[in-house]
Amino acid sequence: MTALIFRLVFFALTLGAASIVGQMAYGHQGAVLFAIGAAVLNYAVQVRSGRKVAAWLDDFTPENIPRVSGWWDDLAAKLFRYLRLHQRQQQALSNALVSFRTAAQALPDGVVTLNAQGHISWCNDTAQDHLGLKLGTDIGQPLINLVRNPAFHHYISSRSWEQPLMMSAPRSRSKILSVQLVSYGDNQVLVLTRDVTKVEKLERMRRDFIANVSHELKTPLTVLSGFLETIRDLPLSPEQQKEYLNLMYTQANRMQNLVEDLLALSALESAPSASEHGETVDLSQIAQRTVDDAIQLSGGKHQLDVQITPGLLAMGNSAEVLSAFSNIVTNAVRYTPEKGAISVRLTRTENELGRACAAFVVKDTGIGISAEHIPRLTERFYRVDRSRSRESGGTGLGLAIVKHVVQRHDGELDIQSKPNQGSTFTLIMPLVRSVVTD
């Protein structure tokens, strides 16, 4: 209000001064003409200032603020303050958007934002990998047209997104994705994807494990129950009772072996690294003991070729190493036909990092294994031939135990095999450094 009064007073004084000058120079008519001239000049200045402000609005940046006076100076100052405030708000929004996208880019899960029409606004690299998208070319495209999966089409169209959808990745059928949609903002949609392949594999293994344990225990329990019922209800001769008791003992022993292997696996999974918290283990002595047991198990039915380098020491657990070596050699004896050849080697070698290691290699001329079975041999209860495994007395946990023992000793397990050509199992375990340098 004060500025308005000041400008009115200043304008009146300007007109008054012009009138006085005109009066002094040309009399009464001069006063009127000078006053009109001053008013026209003031009007021209204001029009020129207005045009400058209008031109500035066409290129509305702080750098182009015009130099004006009067009322237009006040207006330009207010517009300038509004422009700076707007720029600060825009910069804050831009920083927030960059921060959001940076955070979303760092997420292990895929993120896709869709507008109200279901078109892609943005997605991170993980989502591009999961859904086979390319942000440079797919932005603005309908997601439903790019992900060609009937289950996904039904899910996104149903608008019932409380539970995630499990589907195969478009580019890799072996990869399982969990996809969930979330509404936000003004009818916008957030698409979240997660690779749950490992989780699904673990869940499948858990289901298989429970089913296999139940099956493995059910069979001997059924046999035991049947024989007990027979002994209880039927008059049997001493010879028959002895035969039945021997069969019952065999089944009970089978269950005991299964439980012991399960407990051994549980202990291996929960125990700390054996190479860091273990004792000095004489691998050469353990290998020789394993060979001695294999000779007894074979009973002269196989040709055994043994080569053991003495004095190979490692850090770890003797009982675990014995279990791993024994499982490998015992399998070779069980699955190699009579008169077949079995080779057992324990030699010094080096791993890929150049560290001195011991290589325990067991090669046989047995039935061999097809290539598709080899990656799953160390899974619990996985058997290539279930009937043959039961005949040989195995629990289906031996190679799973071997894998965990090798991992706990910072070693490696390699399996090479071909049907009817035999198998080669190689265990690599680091040696004690002090012994290596001697």
C-alpha positions as CSV (number, residue, x, y, z in Angstrom):
1,M,0.0,0.0,0.0
2,T,2.9,2.4,0.8
3,A,4.5,1.7,-2.6
4,L,1.2,2.4,-4.3
5,I,0.8,5.8,-2.6
6,F,4.5,6.6,-3.3
7,R,4.1,5.9,-7.0
8,L,0.8,8.0,-7.2
9,V,2.5,10.9,-5.4
10,F,5.6,10.6,-7.7
11,F,3.3,10.6,-10.8
12,A,1.5,13.6,-9.5
13,L,4.7,15.5,-8.8
14,T,6.0,14.6,-12.3
15,L,2.8,16.1,-13.9
16,G,3.0,19.1,-11.6
17,A,6.7,19.7,-12.4
18,A,5.9,19.4,-16.1
19,S,3.0,21.9,-15.7
20,I,5.2,24.4,-13.9
21,V,7.9,24.2,-16.5
22,G,5.3,24.7,-19.3
23,Q,3.6,27.6,-17.4
24,M,7.0,29.4,-17.1
25,A,7.9,28.8,-20.7
26,Y,4.6,29.2,-22.6
27,G,2.0,30.3,-20.2
28,H,-1.3,28.5,-19.4
29,Q,-1.4,26.5,-22.7
30,G,2.2,25.4,-22.2
31,A,1.4,24.1,-18.7
32,V,-1.4,21.9,-20.2
33,L,0.7,20.7,-23.1
34,F,3.7,19.8,-20.9
35,A,1.4,17.9,-18.4
36,I,-0.1,16.0,-21.4
37,G,3.4,15.3,-22.7
38,A,4.6,14.0,-19.4
39,A,1.6,11.7,-19.1
40,V,2.1,10.4,-22.7
41,L,5.8,9.8,-22.0
42,N,5.1,7.9,-18.8
43,Y,2.5,5.8,-20.7
44,A,5.1,5.1,-23.4
45,V,7.6,4.0,-20.8
46,Q,5.0,1.7,-19.2
47,V,4.0,0.2,-22.6
48,R,7.7,-0.4,-23.4
49,S,8.2,-2.1,-20.0
50,G,5.1,-4.2,-20.5
51,R,6.4,-5.4,-23.9
52,K,9.7,-6.4,-22.3
53,V,7.9,-8.4,-19.6
54,A,5.7,-10.1,-22.2
55,A,8.8,-11.0,-24.3
56,W,10.4,-12.3,-21.1
57,L,7.5,-14.6,-20.5
58,D,8.1,-16.2,-23.9
59,D,11.6,-17.1,-22.7
60,F,10.9,-17.4,-19.0
61,T,14.4,-17.9,-17.5
62,P,16.2,-16.0,-14.7
63,E,19.0,-15.0,-17.1
64,N,16.6,-13.0,-19.4
65,I,14.9,-10.9,-16.7
66,P,14.2,-7.4,-18.3
67,R,15.2,-4.0,-16.9
68,V,11.9,-2.2,-16.3
69,S,10.6,0.5,-14.0
70,G,7.4,1.4,-12.2
71,W,4.6,-1.1,-11.8
72,W,6.3,-3.5,-14.2
73,D,9.4,-3.7,-12.0
74,D,7.3,-5.0,-9.1
75,L,5.6,-7.5,-11.4
76,A,8.9,-8.7,-12.8
77,A,10.3,-9.1,-9.3
78,K,7.4,-11.2,-8.2
79,L,7.6,-13.3,-11.4
80,F,11.3,-13.7,-10.8
81,R,10.7,-15.0,-7.3
82,Y,8.0,-17.4,-8.6
83,L,10.4,-18.6,-11.3
84,R,13.2,-19.3,-8.8
85,L,10.8,-21.1,-6.5
86,H,9.5,-23.2,-9.4
87,Q,13.0,-24.0,-10.5
88,R,13.9,-25.1,-7.0
89,Q,10.8,-27.3,-6.8
90,Q,11.6,-28.8,-10.2
91,Q,15.2,-29.5,-9.1
92,A,13.9,-31.2,-5.9
93,L,11.5,-33.3,-7.9
94,S,14.2,-34.2,-10.4
95,N,16.6,-35.1,-7.6
96,A,13.9,-37.2,-6.0
97,L,13.2,-39.0,-9.3
98,V,17.0,-39.6,-9.9
99,S,17.3,-40.9,-6.3
100,F,14.2,-43.2,-6.8
101,R,15.6,-44.6,-10.0
102,T,19.0,-45.1,-8.6
103,A,17.6,-46.9,-5.6
104,A,15.3,-49.0,-7.9
105,Q,18.2,-49.7,-10.1
106,A,20.2,-51.1,-7.2
107,L,17.3,-53.4,-6.1
108,P,17.9,-57.2,-6.7
109,D,14.3,-57.3,-7.9
110,G,12.8,-56.1,-11.1
111,V,10.8,-52.9,-11.2
112,V,8.5,-51.7,-14.0
113,T,6.3,-48.6,-13.8
114,L,3.2,-48.5,-16.0
115,N,1.0,-45.5,-16.7
116,A,-2.8,-45.6,-16.6
117,Q,-3.0,-47.2,-20.0
118,G,-0.6,-50.0,-19.0
119,H,2.3,-48.6,-21.1
120,I,5.9,-48.8,-19.8
121,S,7.1,-45.6,-18.2
122,W,10.4,-46.9,-16.8
123,C,12.1,-50.1,-15.7
124,N,15.3,-51.1,-14.1
125,D,18.0,-53.4,-15.5
126,T,16.8,-56.4,-13.5
127,A,13.3,-56.1,-14.9
128,Q,14.8,-55.9,-18.4
129,D,16.7,-59.1,-17.8
130,H,13.7,-60.9,-16.2
131,L,11.0,-59.9,-18.8
132,G,13.2,-59.5,-21.8
133,L,12.6,-55.7,-22.1
134,K,14.7,-53.0,-23.7
135,L,14.0,-49.6,-22.2
136,G,15.4,-47.7,-25.1
137,T,12.8,-49.1,-27.6
138,D,10.1,-50.5,-25.3
139,I,9.3,-47.3,-23.3
140,G,5.7,-46.3,-24.1
141,Q,4.8,-49.7,-25.3
142,P,2.0,-51.9,-23.6
143,L,3.7,-54.4,-21.3
144,I,1.0,-57.0,-22.1
145,N,2.1,-57.0,-25.7
146,L,5.8,-57.5,-24.9
147,V,5.5,-60.3,-22.3
148,R,3.8,-63.1,-24.3
149,N,2.6,-65.4,-21.6
150,P,-1.1,-66.4,-21.3
151,A,-0.9,-66.7,-17.5
152,F,0.6,-63.2,-17.3
153,H,-2.1,-61.8,-19.6
154,H,-4.8,-63.3,-17.5
155,Y,-3.1,-62.1,-14.3
156,I,-2.7,-58.5,-15.4
157,S,-6.2,-58.3,-16.8
158,S,-7.9,-59.8,-13.7
159,R,-7.0,-56.8,-11.5
160,S,-6.8,-59.4,-8.7
161,W,-3.2,-58.9,-7.6
162,E,-3.2,-59.9,-3.9
163,Q,-1.1,-63.0,-4.6
164,P,2.0,-63.0,-6.9
165,L,2.1,-65.0,-10.1
166,M,4.6,-67.7,-10.6
167,M,5.8,-67.9,-14.3
168,S,8.7,-68.8,-16.4
169,A,10.9,-66.0,-17.6
170,P,10.3,-65.1,-21.3
171,R,13.9,-65.6,-22.3
172,S,14.7,-68.6,-20.1
173,R,12.2,-71.3,-19.4
174,S,14.4,-72.7,-16.6
175,K,14.2,-69.4,-14.7
176,I,11.1,-69.0,-12.4
177,L,9.8,-65.5,-11.7
178,S,7.5,-64.2,-9.0
179,V,5.5,-61.3,-10.5
180,Q,3.2,-59.0,-8.5
181,L,1.4,-55.9,-9.6
182,V,0.6,-52.9,-7.2
183,S,-1.6,-50.0,-7.9
184,Y,-0.4,-46.5,-6.9
185,G,-0.9,-42.8,-7.8
186,D,-3.4,-41.9,-10.5
187,N,-4.2,-45.4,-11.9
188,Q,-0.5,-46.2,-12.3
189,V,0.8,-49.7,-11.7
190,L,4.1,-51.0,-10.3
191,V,5.3,-54.4,-11.6
192,L,7.6,-56.2,-9.3
193,T,9.6,-59.3,-10.4
194,R,11.8,-61.6,-8.4
195,D,13.9,-64.6,-9.5
196,V,12.7,-67.4,-7.3
197,T,14.4,-70.2,-9.2
198,K,16.6,-71.2,-6.2
199,V,13.7,-70.9,-3.8
200,E,11.6,-73.1,-6.0
201,K,14.4,-75.6,-6.3
202,L,14.9,-75.7,-2.6
203,E,11.2,-76.2,-2.1
204,R,11.1,-79.0,-4.6
205,M,14.1,-80.6,-2.9
206,R,12.3,-80.2,0.5
207,R,9.2,-81.9,-0.8
208,D,11.3,-84.7,-2.5
209,F,13.3,-85.1,0.7
210,I,10.2,-85.5,2.9
211,A,8.7,-87.9,0.3
212,N,11.9,-89.9,0.0
213,V,12.5,-90.2,3.8
214,S,8.9,-91.3,4.3
215,H,9.3,-93.9,1.5
216,E,12.7,-95.1,2.7
217,L,11.4,-95.6,6.2
218,K,8.0,-97.0,5.2
219,T,9.4,-99.9,3.3
220,P,11.5,-101.5,6.1
221,L,8.8,-100.6,8.7
222,T,6.2,-102.5,6.6
223,V,8.5,-105.5,6.4
224,L,9.2,-105.4,10.1
225,S,5.5,-105.1,10.9
226,G,4.6,-108.0,8.6
227,F,7.2,-110.3,10.1
228,L,6.3,-109.3,13.7
229,E,2.6,-110.1,12.9
230,T,3.6,-113.4,11.4
231,I,5.7,-114.4,14.4
232,R,3.0,-113.4,16.8
233,D,0.0,-115.1,15.0
234,L,1.5,-118.2,13.4
235,P,3.2,-121.2,14.8
236,L,6.7,-121.2,13.3
237,S,9.6,-123.6,13.4
238,P,12.9,-122.4,15.0
239,E,14.4,-122.2,11.5
240,Q,11.6,-120.0,10.2
241,Q,11.8,-117.8,13.2
242,K,15.5,-117.4,12.8
243,E,15.1,-116.6,9.1
244,Y,12.4,-114.0,9.8
245,L,14.5,-112.4,12.6
246,N,17.5,-112.2,10.3
247,L,15.3,-110.4,7.7
248,M,14.0,-108.1,10.4
249,Y,17.5,-107.3,11.5
250,T,18.5,-106.4,8.0
251,Q,15.6,-104.0,7.7
252,A,16.3,-102.5,11.1
253,N,19.9,-102.1,10.2
254,R,18.8,-100.4,6.9
255,M,16.8,-97.8,8.9
256,Q,19.6,-97.3,11.3
257,N,22.0,-96.5,8.5
258,L,19.5,-94.1,7.0
259,V,19.1,-92.2,10.3
260,E,22.9,-92.1,10.9
261,D,23.4,-90.7,7.4
262,L,20.7,-88.1,8.0
263,L,22.3,-87.1,11.3
264,A,25.7,-86.9,9.6
265,L,24.3,-84.6,6.9
266,S,22.7,-82.3,9.5
267,A,25.9,-82.1,11.4
268,L,27.9,-81.3,8.3
269,E,25.5,-78.5,7.3
270,S,25.5,-76.8,10.7
271,A,29.2,-77.2,11.6
272,P,31.9,-74.5,10.9
273,S,34.5,-74.9,8.2
274,A,36.6,-77.9,8.9
275,S,39.7,-76.4,7.2
276,E,39.7,-73.5,9.6
277,H,38.6,-75.2,12.9
278,G,39.9,-78.7,12.3
279,E,43.0,-80.8,13.1
280,T,45.8,-82.2,11.0
281,V,44.5,-85.1,8.9
282,D,46.7,-87.8,7.4
283,L,45.1,-88.3,4.0
284,S,47.5,-91.1,3.1
285,Q,46.5,-93.2,6.1
286,I,42.8,-92.6,5.5
287,A,43.1,-93.6,1.9
288,Q,44.9,-96.8,2.8
289,R,42.3,-97.6,5.4
290,T,39.6,-97.1,2.8
291,V,41.4,-99.4,0.4
292,D,41.7,-102.1,3.0
293,D,37.9,-101.9,3.6
294,A,37.3,-102.0,-0.1
295,I,39.4,-105.2,-0.4
296,Q,37.3,-106.9,2.2
297,L,34.0,-105.7,0.6
298,S,35.2,-106.9,-2.8
299,G,36.1,-110.3,-1.6
300,G,38.6,-110.8,-4.4
301,K,35.9,-110.2,-7.1
302,H,37.6,-107.1,-8.6
303,Q,41.0,-106.1,-9.8
304,L,42.3,-103.3,-7.5
305,D,45.1,-101.0,-8.6
306,V,46.3,-98.8,-5.7
307,Q,48.8,-95.9,-5.7
308,I,49.0,-93.8,-2.5
309,T,51.6,-91.0,-2.0
310,P,52.6,-91.1,1.7
311,G,52.7,-88.1,4.0
312,L,49.9,-86.0,2.5
313,L,48.4,-83.9,5.3
314,A,45.4,-81.6,5.4
315,M,43.5,-79.6,7.9
316,G,40.0,-80.9,8.7
317,N,38.1,-83.7,10.3
318,S,39.4,-87.3,10.0
319,A,36.0,-88.9,10.5
320,E,34.5,-86.8,7.7
321,V,37.3,-87.4,5.3
322,L,37.1,-91.1,6.0
323,S,33.4,-91.0,5.3
324,A,33.9,-89.2,2.0
325,F,36.7,-91.5,0.8
326,S,34.8,-94.6,1.9
327,N,31.6,-93.6,0.1
328,I,33.4,-93.1,-3.2
329,V,35.4,-96.4,-3.0
330,T,32.4,-98.4,-1.7
331,N,30.2,-97.1,-4.6
332,A,33.0,-98.2,-7.0
333,V,33.0,-101.7,-5.6
334,R,29.2,-102.0,-5.4
335,Y,28.5,-100.8,-9.0
336,T,31.4,-102.6,-10.7
337,P,30.7,-106.1,-12.0
338,E,32.8,-109.0,-11.0
339,K,36.3,-109.1,-12.6
340,G,36.0,-105.4,-13.2
341,A,38.9,-103.0,-12.5
342,I,39.0,-100.4,-9.8
343,S,41.8,-97.8,-9.5
344,V,42.5,-95.8,-6.4
345,R,45.0,-92.9,-6.5
346,L,46.1,-90.4,-3.9
347,T,48.7,-88.0,-5.4
348,R,50.0,-84.5,-4.9
349,T,48.7,-81.8,-7.3
350,E,47.8,-78.1,-7.6
351,N,44.5,-76.3,-7.9
352,E,43.7,-73.4,-10.2
353,L,45.3,-70.9,-7.8
354,G,48.5,-72.8,-7.7
355,R,48.0,-74.1,-4.1
356,A,49.3,-77.6,-3.3
357,C,46.5,-80.1,-3.0
358,A,45.9,-83.8,-2.7
359,A,43.9,-85.5,-5.5
360,F,41.9,-88.6,-4.4
361,V,40.9,-90.3,-7.7
362,V,38.7,-93.4,-7.9
363,K,38.2,-94.9,-11.4
364,D,36.1,-98.0,-12.1
365,T,34.9,-100.0,-15.1
366,G,31.4,-100.2,-13.8
367,I,28.0,-99.6,-15.3
368,G,28.6,-95.8,-15.7
369,I,26.2,-92.9,-15.5
370,S,24.4,-91.0,-18.2
371,A,25.3,-87.3,-18.6
372,E,21.8,-86.0,-17.6
373,H,22.1,-87.7,-14.2
374,I,25.6,-86.4,-13.2
375,P,24.6,-82.9,-12.1
376,R,22.0,-84.4,-9.6
377,L,24.1,-87.2,-8.2
378,T,24.9,-85.2,-5.0
379,E,21.3,-84.5,-4.3
380,R,19.8,-86.3,-1.3
381,F,18.1,-89.6,-2.2
382,Y,18.8,-89.1,-5.9
383,R,19.3,-92.5,-7.6
384,V,19.9,-93.3,-11.2
385,D,18.4,-96.8,-10.7
386,R,16.4,-97.1,-7.5
387,S,16.1,-100.9,-7.6
388,R,19.8,-101.5,-8.1
389,S,20.6,-99.0,-5.3
390,R,18.5,-100.8,-2.8
391,E,20.0,-104.1,-3.8
392,S,23.4,-102.7,-3.1
393,G,22.3,-101.5,0.3
394,G,22.8,-97.7,-0.3
395,T,20.7,-95.1,1.5
396,G,20.9,-92.5,-1.4
397,L,22.8,-90.1,0.9
398,G,26.4,-91.1,0.3
399,L,27.3,-88.6,-2.4
400,A,25.4,-85.8,-0.7
401,I,27.6,-86.5,2.3
402,V,30.7,-86.4,0.1
403,K,29.7,-83.1,-1.4
404,H,29.3,-81.5,2.0
405,V,32.6,-82.9,3.4
406,V,34.5,-81.6,0.3
407,Q,32.9,-78.1,0.7
408,R,33.7,-78.0,4.4
409,H,37.4,-78.8,3.6
410,D,37.5,-76.1,0.8
411,G,37.9,-78.8,-1.8
412,E,36.4,-79.7,-5.1
413,L,34.4,-82.7,-6.4
414,D,34.5,-83.7,-10.0
415,I,32.5,-86.6,-11.6
416,Q,33.1,-88.0,-15.0
417,S,31.2,-91.0,-16.3
418,K,29.8,-92.7,-19.4
419,P,27.3,-95.6,-19.6
420,N,29.0,-99.0,-19.8
421,Q,32.4,-97.3,-19.6
422,G,32.8,-96.7,-15.9
423,S,33.1,-93.6,-13.7
424,T,35.9,-91.4,-12.3
425,F,35.4,-89.5,-9.0
426,T,38.0,-86.9,-8.1
427,L,38.3,-85.2,-4.7
428,I,40.7,-82.3,-4.5
429,M,41.6,-81.1,-1.0
430,P,44.2,-78.4,0.0
431,L,47.3,-79.6,1.9
432,V,48.8,-78.2,5.0
433,R,51.1,-75.3,3.9
434,S,53.9,-76.0,6.4
435,V,54.2,-79.6,5.1
436,V,54.1,-78.5,1.5
437,T,57.2,-76.2,1.9
438,D,59.3,-78.9,3.6
